[in-house]
Amino acid sequence: MSNVFYQDQVAVLMYHHVHETDGGGITITPQLFREQINHLRNLGYHFIHLHQFKHYLSGSYIPPNAVLLTFDDGYESVYENVYPYIKQQHIPIVNFIMTETLPQAAHLPPTMTLQQLSIMNKETNLVENQSHTDALHHKTNNDDPDGDAYFTSKLPTSNGTIETDEQYHTRIVEDAKRSRQQLHPVNQHAVDVVAYPFGIYTDIAIQYYQEGGFNYGFTIVEEMATRQADPMKIPRINAGSPWITPGDLHAIIQSKIVS
């Protein structure tokens, strides 16, 4: 009999880059990723699909110890180093894609192509390709962690002024529509889920993305996801750092359980 650590809540785990040699605080090795997932599975965690998670928010049953795996930024390393493993193990994942990178835009680390997203979408029912916005994953000064986020800020215009309320509104709604349109051909389910760039959001930015067709939004607030969560402000637990051992990840999830 598997351990029951929690019921009627979900540990939504956040990853980014899974690579053998690249460094950085949001990069883990393929071996560490596999060890984390194997450890959780052996302990009795259950990996669920995004559509199961949506149904759960609406009142449906989910298994105990439910986990949803998410990957931000659409790095090619997910296709190369995660997809073969999750396909073999039959574990569902969600990719959050910056759709402006799909036409082979220069990006380091390299991001997935439309063809790679299409292959994952057609080969299995395990991969959902959802939105990380189209062109909003930027700050006015990308070298400054305190730079204004494109998603939540009015930007300078070509004539040197700052966007009006209406210009900002239009830019965000149109970004949402573009993102949905580009991902629709490579996703078996509705494209109506966004992960906010840098985890930064405001209520007005969320409202505008909803106007563009989105019904769910993921944050980087480190909590368990419950039915009490605002569907546009769903929390996630970071699992994709190189110092998070399999045992650490289990302990982190345990520390977040809502009693």
ABEGO torsion letter per residue (X at the ends): XBBBABBGBBBBBBBBBBBAABBEAABBBAAAAAAAAAAAAAAGBBBBBAAAAAAAAAGBBBBBGBBBBBBBGGBAAAAAAAAAAAAAAGBBBBBBBBAAAAAGBBBOBBBBBAAAAAAAAAABAABBBBBAEAAABBBABAABAABBBAAABBBBBAAGBBBBAAAAAAAAAAAAAAAAAAAAAABABBBABBBBBGGBBBAAAAAAAAAAGBABBBBABBBBBBAABBAABBBBBBAABAABBAAAAAAAAAAABBX
